[in-house]
Each structure stands twice: as C-alpha cells, then as structure tokens.
Amino acid sequence: MHIALTRSTVERGVRRVAGMLAGKYIEATVPKPLPVTVPALVTWLSETHSRRADEDARRAMLCDVD
C-alpha cells in the first residue's frame, strides 16, 4: 500500500516537471513577412512647374477649392 502511494506521488512529480520543461521550450511564433508591393510612381500635372504648385493643384482638384 505504501509503495503504491509513493509511486503515484513520484509520477505526479515527474509529470509536473515535464510540464514545466515543456512550457519553456514552446516555439516562439515568427511574424509573417509583409508582402512586397511595387511603389506607385507619382506623376506631375502637366500645367505645374514645381512640387508645391503640383500639390496645390491636386488639393484643389480633390477638394474642389480654388
């Protein structure tokens, strides 16, 4: 009877230690790389001659503001 109780206690201890060790060796999740996209080229409006004039013209077109 005494041997049966000792054996189950040892088994529970071994299972607990194995569970602790298994928790330490769980693989870390690796983030998936983002898909590579081709950047869109920016075109200038034909009637503008500078970056600022181009931005103002585009803003006016989008907002319908003069």
N, CA, C and O of each residue as an XYZ file, in Angstrom:
264
protein
N       0.833     -1.192      0.000
C       0.000      0.000      0.000
C       0.869      1.243      0.000
O       0.618      2.182     -0.756
N       1.884      1.252      0.841
C       2.763      2.396      0.948
C       3.546      2.620     -0.349
O       3.778      3.760     -0.750
N       3.949      1.529     -0.998
C       4.694      1.628     -2.248
C       3.797      2.204     -3.338
O       4.273      2.986     -4.160
N       2.530      1.847     -3.373
C       1.610      2.353     -4.388
C       1.430      3.865     -4.246
O       1.376      4.561     -5.260
N       1.337      4.391     -3.037
C       1.200      5.825     -2.825
C       2.477      6.565     -3.226
O       2.412      7.648     -3.807
N       3.618      5.989     -2.920
C       4.889      6.618     -3.264
C       5.048      6.687     -4.777
O       5.513      7.691     -5.317
N       4.663      5.627     -5.448
C       4.802      5.587     -6.904
C       3.929      6.653     -7.557
O       4.395      7.333     -8.471
N       2.690      6.823     -7.128
C       1.823      7.812     -7.743
C       2.326      9.233     -7.463
O       2.177     10.122     -8.301
N       2.914      9.443     -6.295
C       3.467     10.752     -5.970
C       4.650     11.066     -6.874
O       4.779     12.189     -7.362
N       5.504     10.094     -7.096
C       6.658     10.283     -7.974
C       6.181     10.543     -9.405
O       6.720     11.409    -10.094
N       5.178      9.800     -9.844
C       4.653     10.004    -11.199
C       4.082     11.411    -11.358
O       4.311     12.062    -12.377
N       3.349     11.879    -10.365
C       2.803     13.247    -10.438
C       3.926     14.276    -10.472
O       3.837     15.267    -11.196
N       4.977     14.047     -9.697
C       6.109     14.964     -9.696
C       6.817     14.987    -11.045
O       7.197     16.049    -11.538
N       6.988     13.815    -11.632
C       7.633     13.737    -12.948
C       6.766     14.438    -13.985
O       7.292     15.166    -14.827
N       5.475     14.241    -13.945
C       4.576     14.908    -14.892
C       4.616     16.426    -14.714
O       4.583     17.167    -15.696
N       4.687     16.886    -13.478
C       4.731     18.331    -13.220
C       6.026     18.931    -13.765
O       6.001     19.984    -14.403
N       7.148     18.271    -13.517
C       8.433     18.771    -14.020
C       8.440     18.741    -15.545
O       8.913     19.684    -16.180
N       7.919     17.666    -16.136
C       7.870     17.580    -17.602
C       6.998     18.692    -18.166
O       7.320     19.262    -19.208
N       5.903     19.007    -17.493
C       5.043     20.092    -17.947
C       5.737     21.440    -17.869
O       5.563     22.286    -18.746
N       6.535     21.644    -16.806
C       7.272     22.901    -16.679
C       8.320     23.029    -17.771
O       8.494     24.100    -18.352
N       9.019     21.932    -18.050
C      10.044     21.972    -19.088
C       9.419     22.163    -20.467
O       9.966     22.879    -21.305
N       8.293     21.534    -20.697
C       7.633     21.667    -21.997
C       7.176     23.097    -22.210
O       7.199     23.581    -23.341
N       6.761     23.788    -21.159
C       6.329     25.173    -21.278
C       7.464     26.105    -21.643
O       7.235     27.135    -22.277
N       8.690     25.763    -21.255
C       9.833     26.615    -21.556
C      10.284     26.470    -22.999
O      10.890     27.387    -23.554
N      10.000     25.343    -23.606
C      10.519     25.078    -24.942
C       9.471     25.224    -26.034
O       9.641     24.681    -27.126
N       8.410     25.936    -25.764
C       7.411     26.185    -26.795
C       8.017     27.145    -27.803
O       8.618     28.154    -27.434
N       7.854     26.824    -29.073
C       8.449     27.663    -30.110
C       7.773     29.029    -30.144
O       6.551     29.138    -30.045
N       8.581     30.048    -30.283
C       8.053     31.407    -30.394
C       7.443     31.574    -31.781
O       7.979     31.068    -32.767
N       6.332     32.280    -31.852
C       5.701     32.500    -33.140
C       6.510     33.520    -33.923
O       6.904     34.561    -33.397
N       6.746     33.208    -35.169
C       7.515     34.086    -36.041
C       6.528     34.896    -36.870
O       5.670     34.319    -37.539
N       6.634     36.230    -36.839
C       5.697     37.030    -37.624
C       5.911     36.791    -39.115
O       7.040     36.638    -39.580
N       4.808     36.763    -39.848
C       4.892     36.550    -41.290
C       5.400     37.829    -41.949
O       5.003     38.929    -41.565
N       6.274     37.685    -42.936
C       6.764     38.893    -43.612
C       5.650     39.545    -44.413
O       4.774     38.870    -44.953
N       5.701     40.865    -44.479
C       4.706     41.604    -45.240
C       4.927     41.385    -46.725
O       6.070     41.256    -47.163
N       3.857     41.340    -47.511
C       4.037     41.155    -48.953
C       4.734     42.371    -49.568
O       4.509     43.515    -49.173
N       5.570     42.083    -50.530
C       6.318     43.145    -51.201
C       5.419     43.762    -52.261
O       4.875     43.056    -53.111
N       5.267     45.068    -52.209
C       4.444     45.767    -53.193
C       5.320     46.743    -53.964
O       6.284     47.295    -53.436
N       4.962     46.937    -55.211
C       5.695     47.877    -56.048
C       5.165     49.273    -55.747
O       3.959     49.508    -55.825
N       6.058     50.204    -55.402
C       5.574     51.556    -55.108
C       5.013     52.223    -56.363
O       5.537     52.063    -57.466
N       3.948     52.963    -56.161
C       3.331     53.671    -57.277
C       4.139     54.929    -57.582
O       4.530     55.669    -56.679
N       4.377     55.151    -58.853
C       5.121     56.338    -59.257
C       4.202     57.547    -59.235
O       3.026     57.459    -59.587
N       4.753     58.666    -58.819
C       3.988     59.899    -58.752
C       4.231     60.678    -60.038
O       5.374     60.881    -60.447
N       3.158     61.106    -60.662
C       3.298     61.894    -61.879
C       2.935     63.338    -61.584
O       2.116     63.625    -60.711
N       3.553     64.230    -62.320
C       3.299     65.653    -62.150
C       2.204     66.057    -63.107
O       2.087     65.517    -64.207
N       1.411     67.003    -62.682
C       0.421     67.582    -63.589
C       1.159     68.394    -64.648
O       2.154     69.053    -64.346
N       0.681     68.350    -65.873
C       1.417     68.985    -66.969
C       1.481     70.510    -66.839
O       2.425     71.132    -67.325
N       0.489     71.111    -66.192
C       0.483     72.578    -66.102
C       1.277     73.128    -64.915
O       1.374     74.344    -64.756
N       1.840     72.263    -64.087
C       2.597     72.735    -62.929
C       4.092     72.622    -63.196
O       4.543     71.760    -63.950
N       4.857     73.520    -62.555
C       6.298     73.548    -62.781
C       7.101     73.355    -61.501
O       8.330     73.423    -61.522
N       6.413     73.113    -60.385
C       7.121     72.864    -59.136
C       6.305     71.889    -58.295
O       5.125     71.649    -58.551
N       6.957     71.346    -57.302
C       6.283     70.387    -56.425
C       5.140     71.055    -55.666
O       4.054     70.488    -55.537
N       5.389     72.246    -55.172
C       4.349     72.943    -54.410
C       3.146     73.267    -55.282
O       2.006     73.102    -54.848
N       3.384     73.723    -56.503
C       2.282     74.021    -57.410
C       1.510     72.749    -57.741
O       0.285     72.775    -57.851
N       2.221     71.643    -57.900
C       1.566     70.362    -58.180
C       0.690     69.941    -57.004
O      -0.448     69.519    -57.205
N       1.207     70.051    -55.774
C       0.429     69.688    -54.591
C      -0.796     70.584    -54.440
O      -1.878     70.103    -54.103
N      -0.637     71.874    -54.685
C      -1.778     72.791    -54.602
C      -2.831     72.451    -55.649
O      -4.028     72.491    -55.365
N      -2.391     72.119    -56.855
C      -3.331     71.782    -57.926
C      -4.077     70.491    -57.598
O      -5.284     70.398    -57.822
N      -3.370     69.501    -57.072
C      -4.033     68.231    -56.708
C      -5.023     68.450    -55.554
O      -6.118     67.887    -55.558
N      -4.639     69.259    -54.581
C      -5.520     69.542    -53.457
C      -6.783     70.255    -53.946
O      -7.885     69.974    -53.475
N      -6.615     71.168    -54.883
C      -7.760     71.888    -55.432
C      -8.665     70.941    -56.212
O      -9.888     71.079    -56.174
N      -8.071     69.979    -56.923
C      -8.880     69.010    -57.677
C      -9.658     68.109    -56.726
O     -10.827     67.816    -56.977
N      -9.031     67.663    -55.638
C      -9.684     66.743    -54.710
C     -10.759     67.434    -53.876
O     -11.812     66.854    -53.611
N     -10.499     68.654    -53.468
C     -11.415     69.368    -52.569
C     -12.355     70.322    -53.302
O     -13.264     70.892    -52.698
N     -12.139     70.491    -54.582
C     -12.914     71.441    -55.373
C     -12.840     72.833    -54.775
O     -13.843     73.543    -54.693
N     -11.620     73.221    -54.352
C     -11.395     74.538    -53.773
C     -10.469     75.309    -54.712
O      -9.508     74.747    -55.238
N     -10.751     76.575    -54.920
C      -9.892     77.400    -55.789
C      -8.818     78.055    -54.983
O      -7.995     78.788    -55.531
